[in-house]
Amino acid sequence: MQVGCQGLIDFSHSNQRLVFLSSFDNIEVIPVLHRNTISFIGMEKRDKYLAARVLEDKFVTLDKHNVLRTWGVLTGKIRMQWNLRDNNTG
């Protein structure tokens, strides 16, 4: 019989990290590095945006021209785009 730690690796969707038990006293939490370098198709330089946020599997931005865009986090492809200035009823 072999005594040891749990050797399974778990992926946390909530914080996008790999998690595993490295010893009986330690849990290792490791970021998935390739996700930090993904390029979003059609995205301008970061200073052109007023706000950006990751919501579940989407990256959402609001630019200085009142355009709201969403990209898929895993693919980098644009999903939707709304011009909020065109929808202004005030």
Order of alpha helices (4+ residues) and beta strands (2+ residues): beta-beta-beta-beta-beta-beta-beta
